[in-house]
Amino acid sequence: MKKLLAIVTVSILAVVFLGSSLFAAEKIVLKKYPDLKIGFTTTNFLTPLPVSMANAKKLIDWASDQGFAWIELRDPSAKLTLSECKELAAYAKGRNLEIGYAGQVGLMDPTFWEIFSRAVANAPIFDGPKTLRTLFAGTEFGADPKKKAWTLQELYKAVKTANKAGNMAKSMGVQYVVENSFEPLKGDGITGFGATEFFANVNSNVGWQMDTANFFAVSRVWTKPEDAKAFLEKNIGNLYYIHLKSSKEKKTTDILEENELAIETILDILVKNRICYLAIERPLKPKLEDCQNNLLKSIEFLKKNY
C-alpha cells in the first residue's frame, strides 16, 4: 500500500511540475508542409481585444490551446512597455509559443521614428522569428485615394528611412522587415515607383514580409499573379515570413480560400527555400467569437487542402 501511495504521489508531483505543457495542444501541422510554423497575427483581434498586456495574454493562451506555433504580436504604435514585453515573452515561453513583434506605421509617416524607437527596443525580447515589422507605405497613400505609386523623392526617402531602421534593428539583434501594401509591384521607372524599385535600392539589413493578398486586394495597381510569383521568386532570399490572406475579385475574403496567386505555389516556394513562419491574417470583426471562428475555419481549409 505504501509503495502504491508513493507511486501515486510521484505521479501527481510530476504532473504539477510539468504543468500545462503536459496537456498542451498538439501543434497545427499541414500534411504536405509539416515544417511550416503555423501562426496568426493578433491584428485579427484588435477590435474586440485592443492592445494591452492582459489581452495579449488572452491571445497567447488561446493560441497555445489551439496548437498554433507562434503569433505575430501587432502593437501598432508600440504601446507596450519594455517591462510588459519582458513579462509577455516569459509568459509565452511558458505556453510553448513563439512571438514576432510588429508595428503598424509607414516609412514616410510623421510618427515613424517615434514608434520605431520604442518597437526596436521591444522586438528583441521575444523568442521566435526575431523580426520587427512595419509597412512600406503609409499616410502618403491614405491621404490620397487616387495615388498609385511613389514619386522619385518619396522612393528616396523610403529607402533612406528603411536602411537606417534596418541598421538599427540589426544592431539590436533583430531583422527589420516591411510589408507590401498600397504601393505597386513595379513603377514605370520615370514618374512612379514601387516595391521592385524599393528592394533594388535598400541595403541587406532590410527584409521583406510578404502579404499574399495585398498584391491583388490592397495595392492601388492590381498585380498579375504571374508577376507576383516572379517577384516572390526573385526576392525570396530577402523574405522572412508571410501573412497568409486570400483575395477574390480584388477583395480580401473573411475565411481563407484560394488566392489569385495559388497558395500551393506560395507554400512550395517557402518550403523549398526553408522559410517556415506563416501568420494567418483575416479581416477585422467586432465580435471575438467571429474572429476566432474565421481563423479556425481558415485552419480547416489549410488542413483539408495542404
N, C-alpha and C positions, 0 to 999 in steps of 0.2 A: 504494500500500500504506500509506504514511504517512497519507494522507488518510482511508482506511478505518479505520485504527487510531485516529486522532483522533476519528472519529465514534463508534466503539465506546466509547472512553474517556469521552467526554462523556455518552453514554447511561448508562453504568454509574454515573458520578458523579451524574447526575440521579436515578437510582433510589435511590442511597444517601441523597441529600439529601431526597427525598420520603418515604423510609422506608415504614412500614406504610400510610400514607394512600393510597399508590398502589394498594394491593391491598385497601383497606378494603371490607368487605361493603356491598352496596347496602342503603340504609335500607329497613326494612319499610314498605310503603305499601299502604293499602287503596284499591281501585279507586273505590269510591263516596265515600270520605272521605280524599282524598290529603293534606289539610292537617293531619291528626292526627299528633301525635308519639307513636309507639307505644313504650312502655317497660314496665318491671316494677318492683315493689317487692322489695327484697332480703330482706324478711321471708320470702319464699318459700323462702329457702335457710338460714335461721337455725339449723336443726337440724344439717345436715352442715357448714355454714360459719359458725360463731359470729362475732360482731363482732370484727374485728381489721383492721389496715391490710393485712396480707398477703392475707387473704380478700377484702377489698374490692377489691383489685387484680385478684384472680382473677375476680371478678364483672364488673368493668369490662372486662377482656379478653374474657370470654365474651359480654357484652352487645354490645360493639363488633363482634366476629366474627360475631354472628348478625344484625346490622343494626338493632339497637334504637337509637332516637334518644336515649334518656335512661333513667336509673334513679332511683327513689326510694330513697335510701340510708337504710335503717332502722337507727338506732343507739338502741335502746330507752332506755337510761339515760344517753345522751350520753357514752359511754365513750371515744370517740375524742378525742384531744387536739387543740388548735388547730393545732399543728405537723403532726400527722398529717393533718388535714383539708386543710391547705395542700398537702401532698405529693400527696394523693389528687386534689385539684382540678386540679393541674398534670398529673398522670398521665392523668386522664380527658380533659382538653383535648387532650392528645397523641393520644388514641384517638378524637377527634371524638365524644365522648359528654357529654351534659349530665347534671347531677345536681341533685336536690332533696333536702333534708335533712329527716329525720323522727325524732321521739322516739316513745315509747310510754308515755305517762303521762296519767292523767285529771286534769281540772281540780281535783278535790277530793282527790286523792291526797296523803298527807302529804309525799311526796318531790317534789311538782310543782315548787316553786321551785328546789330544789337541782338538779334535772335541767334545767329550763328555762334557768337561768342559764348553764349550760355550752352548751346547744344553741343559744341565741340568739347566742352568740359564734361557733359553728361554721358556722351556716347561711349567712351572707353570703359565705363563702369560695368557694362553688361557683357556676359558671356554669350557668344553667338557669332553671327557673321562679321562682327566688328566693323560695321558700316555706319555712316552718318549720311542721311539722305535729305535733299531738298529738291525743289523743282528747277527745271531750266527757266521756263517762262513764268511771268507773274503779272503784276499790275499793269505793265505796259500793254498787255493784251486785254486784261479785264476792263481797262478804261476805254478801250476802242473796239467795239464788237465787229468792226469791218477790217481790223488789222489782220493781215495774213502771214507776215514774216517780219524778221528783224531787219532794220537798216544796218548799213555797214558800221555806223557809230555804235549802235546797240550791240552788234556782234562783238565788236572790240571790247566794250565794257563787260559783256557777259563772260568772255574768255579771260579777261584780266581778273575779274572777281572770282571766277571758278578756280583759276590757277592759285590764287592766294589762299582760298578756302581749302583747296586740296593739299597745299603745302602745310597749312596749319593742322589739318586733320591727321596727316601722315606723321607729323611730329608728336602727336598725341597718341599714336598707335592705332588709328582707325582709318578706314578707307572712305573718302568722300565720294558720294555718288549723286547724280542728278537724274531726274525722271523726265522723259519726253512727255510733252503735253500739247499746248496750243501751237507751238512752232511747227513749220512744215518739215517734212523729212529732208527736203533739199530746196534751196532757193534757186533763183535764176543766176546768181553769182554777180549781179550788177546792182540791182536795187533791193533785192530781197534775199535773206539768208536764213538757214535753219539748222537742224541737228547735224547734217552732214558737214557743213562748214564749221560748226562749233567743234566737233570732235577732231576735225582736221587741224585745229589750231591750239587746243588745250594741251597742257603737259601730261605726263604719265601718272600724275597723282590725282587726276580727275577721272572717276569711273562712271559707269552707266547703270542705272536701274531701269529696266525696260517695263513699260506698261503695255500689255499685249493688245488692249482695245483702243488706247488713245490715238494710235495712228489713224483709226477709222471713225471714231466717235467724238474725239475732242480736238484734234488738230484742225486748224482753220482751212487746211488744204487736205482733202481726202487722199489717202495713200493707197496705191495699188498693192494688193497682197504680195505680188512677186517682188515689188520694190522693198517692202518691209522685210521680207525674207532675206534679200540680198544685203540690206543694211545690217540685219542681225548677224549674218554670217561674217560680214566684214569687221564688225565691231565686237565680236564675241570675246575676244581677248581682253576687252575692257568692261565686260558685263559681270556684275557680282550677284544680283538676284533679280527676280521679276515679280511684278504684280500680275497675277493671272485674272484677267477680266475677259468678257466676251462681248463682241459688238455685232449687232444685227440691224441692217438697214440704217447704219450710221448712228445707232443709239446703243448705249450700254444696257445689257439685259440684267434683270433682277436676280436671276438664277443662272449659274454658269451653264453655257451651252456652247455649240460650235462657234468658232470665231472666223472672221474673214481670212486671216492667216491661220490655218488649221492648228489647233492645239497640239496635235500629234507631231506636226512639223517642228513646232517650237520646242516641245519636250525632247524630241530626238536630238536637236542641236544642243540643248542644255546638257543632256547626259553625255553626249559624245565629247563635250568639252569640260566635263567634270564640274559643272555648276549645279549645286544641289539645293539652293534655297529658293523656295516658291511661296509667295504670300497671296492668298486669295483676297481679292477686293470686290465688294458688292456695293451698289448704290445705297446711300443712307436711307434709313427708315425711322420713323418716330418711335415705334414700339420695340422694346428689347426682344420680345419673342419673334418678331418678324425678322429682325437682324440675325438672330440665331438660326431660325428655320431656313432662311435663304442661304446661309453659309453651309448648314448641314445638308441641304438638298444639292448644293454645289459639290460637296464631297461625294455624295451618292453618284452624281454624274461622272465624276472622275474615276471612282472605283468601278463603275459599270463599264466604262469605255476604255480605261487605260490600266 
